[in-house]
């Protein structure tokens, strides 16, 4: 069920962000260098003011910088190379005052045929790909929900298709089956890609199909680019960053967040946000 009406006062509203922050790369110099863009990144996050945020491509040192800059958020996640601190994180920030995490219902898995093996890659992708999840409980009303965050391969479609199927199975077997579910991530694929459509309810082969807030509210928008390769170009269909949510839900807002005024972007991706209320 998709509820597009205004949420009622008794409904439970939460805001989510998915943000590929761009790994700290030696070739990124000047305004693109991490020390020069960190303040823009934090400013963008403060402007979005999410309850929960999934980040992709974050290296351990970048996670440390963000945690120092966002002291009101807790963080969960590990590096994809070893399941500890090596390699990119697909981690989850959440408001410390707002949510209690369940350490018994949290973890990460590799997008491979051996998902519990650190660093594994078996589907044609040349670098490890992961998903992270955590169960959170709202401190105010004691309602719980599960958040998944993932980053799919940028080259191998077969890997993306298998990743979508694996994540669907993990969603179907999560502990809190009767509570809301949110999937955040850089899928490296747009709407219309079979891997995306499996999860977003446009492929009937999975009964647990999620709702795509942006597509639901903005189906007519043709320029929806989120991956701009540092060009700050908003034109085109390249929306590879997604937020998907379980039904039934009131979709209050779904946006691509652009830099303000003449400000340089803080990453080579624009973040995406959504505000959702569950009855």
N, C-alpha and C positions, 0 to 999 in steps of 0.2 A: 504494500500500500504506500502510495506517495501522497503526502499531505502538503498542499501548497498554500493552505489558508494561514492566516496569522496565528501564531502559537498562542495558547492560552496561558494565563498566569501560573497555572499549576504544572505546565509542561517544564521540561528540564532542558535548558539551553546550554550548549557548549560550543566554543570556537576552536577550530583546528587549522593548522598550517602545515604544508609540505614545502620544504626548502632545500634544494640542492645548492650548497654553499660554495662549491668549487674547491677542490683540494688545493693546498698550498703548493704551488708549482714554481720551479726556478725560472721558467720562461715568462712568468707573470711579473712584469716590472712596472714601476711608476704607480699610477692610480689602481692598477690591477693587483699589485702585490698585497699579500695578506695583511701586513702591518698597516698599510694605507687604507684598506677597505674594511677592516674590522669595525671601526666606529660607524661606518655606513650600514654594515650588516646589523649591528646592535640597534642602531636607530630605526631601521626598517622593522625589526622584530618588535621593538617597543611601540611603533606606530600600529602594527597589526594586533598586538596585545593578545596573543593566543592563550587559551587554556592549556592546549597540548600542541606540540610541534615536533614533526619528524624531520630530521636533517639527513642528507645524503652527502657522500664524499668527504666527510669530516675526518681529518687525521687527528691522532691523539693530541698533538699540541694545539690544534684548533679547538677541539673539544674543551681542553683546559682553559684556553682564552675565553671561550664563550661561557663556561661555568663561572669564571671569575667576574665576567661582565653581566651575568644574569643570576645574581645571588638568590633571587626569589624563586628560581626554578631548580628542581632536581633533575637528574639525568640518568638514563639507563641505556647501555649499549656497549659493544665491544668491537674490536677491529676484525675485519673479514679475513685477514691472512692467517691468524692463529687463534682467534676467539678470545684474545686478550687485548693487546694494545697495538698490534702491528696491522697496518693497512687501514683502509677507509672504514669508517663507522656508518651504519644506518641506525642512528640512535634516536632516542625519544626524550624530549624535554617536557616537563609538566610542572604546573604550579605547586610548590611545596605546601603552601597554606591551604590549597584547595583539594588536594587528592592524597590518598594513602595508597601506596603501591603494595602489591602482594608478591613478595619474593618467591613464593612457591608457584606462582603462575606468571612466569616471565622467562625469557630466554631468547636464543637466536638459533637459526638453522641455515645451512648452506643450500643454495638453489642448485641441487645436484641429486643424483641417484643415491647418494650417501649423505643425507642432510645433516647428520650428526658428526661428520668427520670434518674437522677444521681445515679450511683452505681447499676443500674438494670442489672439483669442476669436471663434470662428466658429460655435459650436453652440447659441447662444441664451443662454449665460451672459453677464452684464453685467460681470463682472470676470474678469481672467485667472486660470486655474487651471493648476497645474504638477505635474510629477513629477520627482523627483531620484533618481539612482542612483549607486552606487559599488560597486566590487569590492574586497573585503577578503581578506587572507590571514592566517591564524592564525600568529603568530610561533613558536609552540611546535611545532605539528605540520605546518605548511606547507600545510594544507588551506585552500581558498578558497571564498568564497560571495559572492553578489551581493545587495545590499539596495536595494529601491525604497521611496521614501516619497512620499506624494501627499496632496492635499487637493482633493476634488471640490466641485462647485457645490452651494450650499444651496437653490437654487430650481428649477433646470431639470432635469427628469428626462432629457430627451433628451441633454443635455450629459453626464450621468452615464453613460448607456448608451454613448455614443460614447467617453467616457474609459476605461471598462472595456475596450472592444474595442481601443483604442489601446495600453493598457498590456499587454494580452494579447499583442499583436503584438510589442511591445518585449521582453517576457519571452521569447517564442519566438525572437527574433533576438539575444539577448544573447551576448556572447563566450563566457562560461563555461557553455555549455549543459549540461555534465555535472556541474556542481557545484550545491550547494543554493542556493535562492532564497528570500528573505523579502520580503514586501510589507507595509509599514506604512502606516497612513493614517487620516485622517478622511474617510470616504466620504460623509458627510451622507446616509446611507441605511442601513437595517437589513437583517438577514437576511430573505429573501423578496423584496427588491427585485431585479428582473432584472439590474441592473448588478452588484450584489454577488454574486448567485448565479452569474453567468457565471464569475467568478474563483474562487469558493469551491466549485466542483465540484458545484453543484446545477443546472447547466444543461449538458446534454451537448454543446452546440454547440462547445465549446472543449476540445480534447484535452489541453491542458496544465493542467487544473484543479488548483488549490491546495487545501490542507487548512486548515480553519478550526479551530484548536485549542480556542477557547472553546466553540463549538457542539459539537464532538466530545466534550468532557468534561462539558459542562453543558447539554445539550439540554433538560433538564427545568426549568431555571431560567427563570422568567417575568419576574422583575424584574431587568433587566440594563441599566438606563439608564447611559449615560456622559455624555450631554449634559443638564445639570441647570439651565442658565440661572442660575447662582449660588444656586439654592435648596437645594442640598445634598440633593436628593431622589433616593433610590435606586430608587424604585418605577417600574415601567413597562418597556416594550419598547425604548426609544429608545437602542439600542446602535449608534451611528454610527461608533465608533472600532474599528478592526480590525487584527488581525495574521493574515496568511495565509502558509503555508509550503509548500515543495515536498515531495513524497513521494519515497521512504519516510521516515518520521520517527517517532521516539518522542516522544509528547507527555508531558512530565513535569509541566507546570503551565500553567494559563491562568487569569488573574484580572483582575478589575476592582479597582483600588486606590482605597480610600476614605480620607478623612482619619482620623487617629488621635484617639480621644477626642472632645473638643469643639473640636478645631482647625478653623478655617475652611478651606474648599478653596482651593487656590492658583490655580485656573482655573475657568471655567464648564463644563469637561469633566473627568471622571475619567480618569486614564490607564489603559491596559490593558497587561498584561504576559503573556509566555509564555516558558517554558523548553523548549527543543527539543533532542533528541539525534538526530543522524544516524548511521546505521550506518557 
